[in-house]
Amino acid sequence: MTGVRDYRLSLERSRQALVREDRPAVFTMCGREWDLLPEVFAPIYSPATGIALDFLGLAETSGEAGPRGYSGAPGALRPGSLLEMGSGTGVVAVAAALSGCARVVAADINPAAVLNTSMNAARHGVSGRVRAFHSDLFDQLDPGERFDTVFWSSNYVLAPVEYQPRTMHERAYVDPGYAAHRRFLEGAPGLLAPGGTVLLHFSSRGDVPALHRIAGRCGRRLDVVRRTVVREGEHEVEHMLLEVIPAGDSARCPEVVR
Ligand SMILES: C[S@@+](CC[C@H](N)C(=O)[O-])C[C@H]1O[C@@H](n2cnc3c(N)ncnc32)[C@H](O)[C@@H]1O
């Protein structure tokens, strides 16, 4: 594989984001300051976080213009409760609480990201409405919990199924065999309150046809509800917000993409 979808390119992007000498301990986004811990996905080295905020309608939480202002479309976040999978620094989770979400639950497989999310919730005075916890997808979620929105800005780059991420940080970029995506597509709809929605932020750095194939085999349909194209270095990258909709039989849901 060559070009923008090459997982080795994303591993290099991960490495560079970790070792940059100018990597700050605090960064500014949406007119607010945010803590950034080592080993946590840095929203300042990728447009993904800013685009996610914009897709959800959270880019203007501070009352200022969002970081890039891509779409101008109304946000896709439902009022009420949010489960954010993979919260990283917690910018999206905290912005959701600041925008009026009554209950935000934020999970991440990276323990440093869980701490980082809690720090930023405290920094912005919403600790009472943002609960961050360590979990591999939904594994540690309370069984009865239901949400109006389940959202993941995912590690959308497909790595070979046998690839073993060397750091937690690499897990923010690549998903070997799309094993985590399969589990997300399969499990997320069951966590919704009536009228709720599952949203997946994906991009053309990922394998869109493979994702649709997995979704189909899991009995899910993926509808594009927002999209935008941005230049990332030498590449034009399409970002999309996909709504995950139950649409049939999940008996043939594959474990991984080979
Ligand atoms: C692209 S980053 C997005 C981070 C943050 N939401 C943002 O917008 O800045 C993807 C996040 O998903 C997390 N992640 C990857 N695999 C996961 C899994 N199996 N369970 C929970 N979180 C996971 C990563 O640790 C990372 O924080």
The ligand as an SDF file (V2000), in Angstrom:
LIG
                    3D

 27 29  0  0  0  0  0  0  0  0999 V2000
   -7.6780   10.0520   16.9480 C   0  0  0  0  0  0  0  0  0  0  0  0
   -7.5240    9.9560   18.7050 S   0  0  0  0  0  0  0  0  0  0  0  0
   -8.8200   11.1000   19.1840 C   0  0  0  0  0  0  0  0  0  0  0  0
   -8.5630   11.6980   20.5570 C   0  0  0  0  0  0  0  0  0  0  0  0
   -9.5620   12.8090   20.9660 C   0  0  0  0  0  0  0  0  0  0  0  0
  -10.9310   12.3600   20.9250 N   0  0  0  0  0  0  0  0  0  0  0  0
   -9.3980   14.0150   20.0870 C   0  0  0  0  0  0  0  0  0  0  0  0
  -10.2920   14.2710   19.2610 O   0  0  0  0  0  0  0  0  0  0  0  0
   -8.3830   14.7020   20.2200 O   0  0  0  0  0  0  0  0  0  0  0  0
   -8.2560    8.3370   19.0310 C   0  0  0  0  0  0  0  0  0  0  0  0
   -8.3670    8.0000   20.5100 C   0  0  0  0  0  0  0  0  0  0  0  0
   -8.9540    6.6920   20.6070 O   0  0  0  0  0  0  0  0  0  0  0  0
   -8.2920    5.9710   21.6480 C   0  0  0  0  0  0  0  0  0  0  0  0
   -8.4730    4.5320   21.4280 N   0  0  0  0  0  0  0  0  0  0  0  0
   -7.9160    3.7410   20.4810 C   0  0  0  0  0  0  0  0  0  0  0  0
   -8.3140    2.4610   20.6220 N   0  0  0  0  0  0  0  0  0  0  0  0
   -9.1620    2.4370   21.6750 C   0  0  0  0  0  0  0  0  0  0  0  0
   -9.8920    1.3980   22.3350 C   0  0  0  0  0  0  0  0  0  0  0  0
   -9.8480    0.1230   21.9030 N   0  0  0  0  0  0  0  0  0  0  0  0
  -10.6460    1.7290   23.4070 N   0  0  0  0  0  0  0  0  0  0  0  0
  -10.7060    3.0110   23.8580 C   0  0  0  0  0  0  0  0  0  0  0  0
  -10.0230    4.0340   23.2830 N   0  0  0  0  0  0  0  0  0  0  0  0
   -9.2680    3.7570   22.2070 C   0  0  0  0  0  0  0  0  0  0  0  0
   -6.8430    6.4390   21.5490 C   0  0  0  0  0  0  0  0  0  0  0  0
   -6.0980    6.1880   22.7240 O   0  0  0  0  0  0  0  0  0  0  0  0
   -7.0410    7.9310   21.2380 C   0  0  0  0  0  0  0  0  0  0  0  0
   -7.0910    8.7010   22.4180 O   0  0  0  0  0  0  0  0  0  0  0  0
  1  2  1  0
  2  3  1  0
  2 10  1  0
  3  4  1  0
  4  5  1  0
  5  6  1  0
  5  7  1  0
  7  8  2  0
  7  9  1  0
 10 11  1  0
 11 12  1  0
 11 26  1  0
 12 13  1  0
 13 14  1  0
 13 24  1  0
 14 15  1  0
 14 23  1  0
 15 16  2  0
 16 17  1  0
 17 18  1  0
 17 23  2  0
 18 19  1  0
 18 20  2  0
 20 21  1  0
 21 22  2  0
 22 23  1  0
 24 25  1  0
 24 26  1  0
 26 27  1  0
M  CHG  2   2   1   9  -1
M  END
$$$$
